[in-house]
Amino acid sequence: MNYNDNNPMSYSTRESAVSYDAGLRSYMLSVYNYMGSALALTGIMAYLAAHYAPLTAAIYNMNPEHPGLTGLGYIIAFAPLVFVLIMSFGLNSLSFVALQGMFWAFAAVMGLSLSSLFFAYTGASIVRVFFITSILFGSMSMWGYATKKDLTSMGHFMMMGLFGIIIASVINLFLQSNGLQFIVSILGVVIFTGLTAYDTQKIKAFYYQTSGDAVAAGKSAIMGALTLYLDFINLFIMLLRFFGDRRN
């Protein structure tokens, strides 16, 4: 006799667990699809802003005697932060469609703001560092998803470190110290690598909190994608400082 024959609840319980796991996988796949699509949009917009002359001229003052951003360029530089704040604080009041639209707008504007990287680094090194970042990010995100260890303590420690490098970066705007910049870059790689695993586990936990509410789960997937997107972009920039080939 099969053991399960003596336990009429075992089959339904097992079936429910399988369904729940399938729901989690679908949710996480949605998060990664949003994130990957946003990165693709960012890359396209960054490339266009750096290589399409009318768009480049709208963002950057190309006069060698007075290089810098135009008025529109300054707006674009600060726009991503504004989008993040609106999405974060307006999460409950924004509809799913509005939140989704803001997410795509954020990714596009972020690409415009990152177009300056094409002027500082060679295209080949940008592509190379992107793949390095993808491997490191993917490995840590998979670990964060699969591990049974609670990463909360590590996440809190990484967040403290993040505030530390933000303060150090602001200070270095005035000091212009290459040594401090080097230390910030090293710490940045460590911190955003750790945050990738922590944030992945946290996003996984959000699924269990929103299970059964399709709208809440959809919004959570978008915000989860935003979190991982920011981890990826920051990790990419930190690694680019080490492995990117600067233009002469």
N, C-alpha and C positions, 0 to 999 in steps of 0.2 A: 504493500500500500504506500502511495506517495505521502510524504510527511505533510504536504500542504492540504491533503484531504481532511486532515484533522483540524485545520485552521481556516474556516471559511472566509476570514477577513484578509488572509495573506495575499490572495490574488488581487483583490481590489486595492489593497494598500500598495502593492508593488506596481500595479497599473497606474495609480495616482502619482507615484514617485517618478515613473518613467515619463509621464505627461509633464510633470513639473520640471524635470530636467530638460525636456525638449523646449519648454517655454523659456527657461533660462538661457539655453543655447540660442534660441531665436532672438531674445532680448539683447544678448551680448553681440550677436552678429549684426543687429541693427545699430548698436553703438559703434562698432568698428566700421560699418559701411558709411555711417555719417562722418566719422572721423576721416576715413580714407578719401571720401569724396570732397570733404572740405580741404584737405591737403592738396588734392589735385587742382581744385579751383584756385587755391592760394598760389600754387606754383605757376599756373597759367597767367594769372593776373600780374604776378611779379615779373614774369618774363616779358609780357606785353608792355608793362610800364617802363622796363629797362631798354626795350628794343623798338618800340613803336614811337617814332619821333614826336608826333603831336601829343601823345599821352605823357611822354617823358618831359616835354617842355611845359606841360601843365602842372607837373609836380615839382620839377627841379629847375632851378636857375642855372643854366648851363654856361653862363658867362664866367670864364676862368678868373676874372678879376673879382667877381662877387658870387662865388659858388654857394649853394645852399638850397633850402626849400622855398617854394613860392607860398603864397597865402593858402592856396588849396593844399599844398604839400603839408603844411602844419596841421591843417584840419584832418587830413588823412592820417598823420602820425598819431594823433590823439583819439581818433575815432574808434579804433578797436577797444580801447579801455572803456569808452562810453557804452559801446555795445555790450560788453561783458557785464558792466554794472546794471544796465537796464534788464538784461536777461536774468541776472541773478536775483535782483531785488523785485523784479516784476513777474517772477515765475508763476505765481498763483493767479495773478490778474490777466496775464497774457493768454490768449487762446493758443491751441497747439499750432495752428497754421501761422499765427503771428510769430510765435517763438521759432518755428522752423524758418520762416522768412528772414528773421533777424540773424539766425545762425548762418545762413548762406551769405547774407550781406556782410556779416562780420568776417567770414572767410575771404570774401572778395577784397574788402578794404585792407585786411591784414596782408594780403598779397601785394597790394599797392605799396603799403608801408615797408615791406621787406624787399622791394625792388632794388634798394640801394646796395644790397649784398652783391648784385651783379656788377656793380661798379668797383667794389672793394676786392672781390675774389674772382678767380677764373671760373668759367662755366664748368669745366671738367672737374675741378676740385669741389664745387658745390654739389655736383651729381655724386661724386665719390663719397662725400661726407653724408649725403642724404641716405645712401645705402648703408653706411656704417651705423647711422642713427637708427635706421629701420631694423637692423639686426639686433642692436642693443635694446631698443624699445620693445620689439616683439618678444625677445627672450624674457625680459623683466615682466612684461604684461602677462605672458603665459604663466610665469611662476606665481605672480600675484593672484591669478585666477585659480590655479590648481592647488596652491599650498593650503594646508589645514591650519597653519600657524596664524595666530591673530597678529596682524601687522599694525595695529592701532598705535602702540608705543613707538614703533619705528616711524610711523607717519607723523606723529606729533613732534618727534625729534627733527625730522626733515623739514617740517613747517617752520620750526624755530630757526633752522639753518637758512631757510628761504628768506625769512625776514632779515636775517643777518647779512646775506649777500645783497639784498636790496639796499640796506643802509650803507653797506660798504661801497656799492656802485654809485650811490648818490654822493658820498664823500669824495669818491675818486673823480667825479665830474669837476671838482675844484682842484684836486691834487694832481690829476693826470699822471699817476704813478703806474708804470708798466709792471712793477713788482706786485702791487696790489691787484691790478687787473689779472695777472697770472693766477694769483691765489683765488680770486673770485671765480675764475673760469674753472679751476680744478674743483673747487667746492660745488660749483654749479653742476658739473657733470655728475658728481656723487649724489647730490641732492635730488636732481630731476630723474636720475636713474632709480633711486629709492622711491620717489613719489609715484613713478609709473606703476610699480608693484602695489603700493598702498592704495592708490586711486582705483586701480583695477578691482582690487578686493572690495573697496567701498562701493563701487558701482554695482558689483555683484550683489552686495547686501541691499542696495536700493531696490533691486528687483523683488526681493522677498517682501519689502515694505509696501510695494505698489501692486503686487500680484492681485489680479482680479479687476483692476481699474485700468482700462485700456488707455484712457487719456493721460492719467498720471504716469503710466509706464512709458508712453510715448514721449512725454516731456522729460522724464528722467533719462531716457536714452539720448536725447539731444544734449542735455546738460552733462551727461557722462562723456559724450563725444567731445564736448567743448573742453572738459577737464583734461582728457587724454591728449587732445589736440595741442593744448597749451604746454603740456609736459613734453610732447614731441618737439614742438617748435623751439622751446627753450633749450632742450637737450641738443638739438641740431645747431643752434647758434653757438652754444658753449663748445661743442666739438669742432665747429668750423674755425674757431679761434686757434685751435691746436693744429688741425690737419688741412685747413684751407690754404691754398696758394694765393697770396696777395698779388694784385696787379701792380706793376711798376708805376 
